[in-house]
Amino acid sequence: MSEQPLTCGQALAGAVDRIGGESPRLDAELLLAEVTGWNRSRFRAFPEAQLTPDQQAGFWQRVERRASGEPVAHILGHQDFWTLTLEVTPDTLIPRPDTECLVEAALSLPLPEKVRMVDLGTGTGAIALALKSEKPDWLVLATDCVPEAVALARRNAERCGLPVSVIQSHWFEDLEHQPFDLIISNPPYIEEGDHHLQEGDVRFEPASALTSGPDGLDAIRHLVAESQHWLTPGGWLVLEHGYNQGEAVRDLFRQVGHSGIETRRDYGGNDRLTLGRR
């Protein structure tokens, strides 16, 4: 890129052309904010503000990484979720806005004042930490089978100042048996061989956190079947799933006798989560 001094407006315009894709302006602004330490509104208010040579160099380096397909969250090393800013690494899924719908769903349920809950396959810890931030009296446990994810979720809990217990376990396997008022999870649910796995940010995310059998439902089948042994009477199960899996997941809930079964939509109007009560 040009070695001539650039204004914020010029840098952003060049980056948008270079990055392309679905949200090049947002991506460029996030990268420039990281380099300059400014918030995005400052770029709009003062597009004529000039970048230093070091800022320019750091910005174009990040733009090239994004242009190659690397997720913005990996370049920045963090991602906002709910009201929190979480560290992210390639060891876990990047928290997505639509997963906030699980947090909203859990908060809407008729639950006791002091809930005992578990977030299975927690990744960054996003769901568990968001719920703990809203419900300080809840006893929140989070699990993941990947040691690096466990360490990451613990770092995020410490950084956010939220007392959430994080342990290594493959779903329920290594948990001490105890009843939960709420079991919540964003498990892998993409079909093996799905063409979306070769597109966008998911190319840089762990396949084990994305795919689950030929129809994408292996993990969900396991969680639904096991949930009845871990939920208190009247306890709730809340699971994220694919946009086209609502009917199949509701059927799985019915098979184990859950009541109050409901599929809710994400911010784009797609089926995104199903909940039910023991």
N, C-alpha and C positions, 0 to 999 in steps of 0.2 A: 504494500500500500504506500501511498504518498508519504514522503518524509517532510513535506511542507506542514507548517502548523495548521491544525484543523480546529474549527469550532465544533461544539457539540452537535449542532444541526447538520453540519457536513459529515461528521463521523457517523451519525445515525443513518443518514441517507445512504452512505456507502455501504454500511453494514446490512441494511435491509436488502439491498440488491444482492449482496454476497450470500446472505443466509438463506433467503427464500423460504419455502415451506408454508406452514399454516399461520404462524404468528411471528413473522420476522421483526416487526416493530417492537413488540413486547420483549422478545428475546434480546434484541439489540439494547433496549433501554435497561434491562436487568444486568447485562454485561457491563454497560457503561457505568451504571450505579455502583457496581462492585469495584470498578477500577478507580472511580473518582471519590467514592464515599458520599456522593450526593443522592438525594431522592429523585425519583423520576419526574416529579412536577417541576423541579428546577430546570431540567432540560427544556421543557415546554415554555417556561417563563423566560429563560435566558439562552435561547439557541445560539446566540453569538458568543457565549462564553468559550474561551479557547483552552484546549487541552495542552498539558505539558508533554514534552517528548516521551517521558516515561509512561504517562497515561495513555498516549497514543499507541506505544509499543505493546503495553499490556492489553489494551482493548483489542487491537487487531489479532494478537495471539489468540485471544478467547473467541473472537469472531471466526477465525479459521477452524478452531475446534468445533464450534457449533455448525459451521458449514459442512463439516465432514460427517455430521449426524450425531455427534456426542450430545447427550441431554444437557440442557442448561443447568439443571440441578447438580449434575456431576461436575460441571465446570466451576460452579459457585461453591459446591460442597455443602449446600444447605437448600432447604425447601420450606416454604410456609405451608402450614396445615392448621385449620381452625384458627386459633389465636396465637399459635406457637410457631417458632422458627426451629426446624429440626435439622440436625446434621444428617447428610445422606452419603452413602458410598455405593459402589457397584455391587456390594454384597446383598442388597435388598431392593425391593421395589421402591420407586419414587412415590411418595404419597401424592394422591391425585384428588382434585377437588370433589369429584363425585363420591369418594369414600367418606367425605364429611356427612353424607346422607345417613351413614350408619350411626354416626354420633348423634345426629338429630333424632333418628328413630329411637335409639336407646333412651335418650332424654325424655322422649314423649310417652314412654311406657309406664303403666301403673306399677311401680316398684316400691319396696319398703324404703324407709329413710336411710338405713345403713345397708347398702347392697354389697354382697360378696360377688365379684365378677371376675371372669377370665377372658383375655383377648388372646386367641390362639393363632400362632403364626404372625407375631406382632411386627416383624420387620424393624422399622425405625422406632416402633413404639407409638406411632401416631394415634391410633384409636384409643389405646389405653390412656395415654397422656392427655388427650383432649377431654376424655370423660373425667379423669381425675381433676383436671383444671376446673371443670364445672361442678363436680361433686366431691369436695374434699373429704367428706365422711365415708365415701365408698371405699371398700377394701379391694384394691385393684391388683390383679395378678396378670402378668403377660408372659407368653412362652414363644420360643422359636426353636427349631431343630438345628439351626445354623449357628455355630459358636460366634462367628463374626457379627451376626445380627443381634445376638444376645448382648454382646459387648456394646454395640452401637445403641441399642435401646436403653441400656443402663447409662451410657454417656448422656443421652438426650434427657433421661429422667433427672440426672444430676444437674445438667445445664438449665433445665426448666424449673428446678427446685420442687419437683413433684415426687412424693414418696410412693413409687410404684415398684412392686417386686417383679423382677424379670428372671426367669429360669430357663434352662435348656431342656426342651422336651419335644418329642415328635407327637404333636397333638396332645392327647391325654396320657400317653404312655408312661411318662416319668413324673406325673403329678401324684402327690399324696391325695388319696381319695377324700374328697370333701364336697359338700353340696354348694352349688352356685345359684344365685338368683338370676344371673345373666351370663350367658355364653355368647360371645361375639367374635366374628372372624371375617377377614377378607382372604379367603383361601385361593389357591390357584384354580382357575376354572376355564382356561382356554383349551380348545381341542388340540391334541398333538397334530402337527402338520398344518395348522391354520396359517394362511398366507400372511396374516397380520404380524406374525412373529418375525417376519423379515422386513418389517416397515417401522419407521419412526424410532422413538426412544426405546421400545421394548427390545430392540436388537442389542442394547447395552445392559439389559437387566437379566438376572439369573433365571434360566428356564424353569428351574425347580419351583420358583415362585409364581410361574405363569401357567404352565400346562398341567393337566390332570386327566390322563387317559384319553381314549379315542373320542369320547363325547364331552370331555372337560368336566365331568361330574364325579370322578372317583373320590376326590377329597371331600366334596359336599356330601356324598353318600355316607362316607365314614363318619363325618361330624354329626349328621342328622341321626344316624343309628346309635352312636355312642352318647349323644346328648341326654337321652332319657335316663341314663344311669348316673348323670352328674348334676342334673337340674333339681332344685327344690320343687316340691309341688307348687304349681303356679309360676315356676321360673320360665324365663324367656330365652329363646335361641334366635339370634339375628345373624344372617349370612349375606355377604355380597356375592353376586353372581353375574353372569353375562346377560346382555340385553335380550337374548332369545331363549333364556333358560327358566324364566319365571314359572311357566306351567309345570315343567319337569320337577323343579325344586318344591313347588307347592305339593305335588303328588308325593314326594319323598317325606315331607312333613306329615301329610295325612297318613302315610303308611305306619308311622310310629305313634299315631294317636294324638299329635299336637292339636291344640285348638287355637282359635283366634288367628288363623293363618292369613297372612296378607302380604302381597307383593307391592312394594313402593318404587316410585320412579326417581331417577336422578335429575340433575338440573337441566339435562338435555331432553327430558321427557321419555327416557328409556327405562324399561324394567331394570332395576339395579340391586335390589335386596329383598329378601323374604324373611319374615319373622313369624314365630309361632310360640305357643305356650304349652308347657307340660301340663 
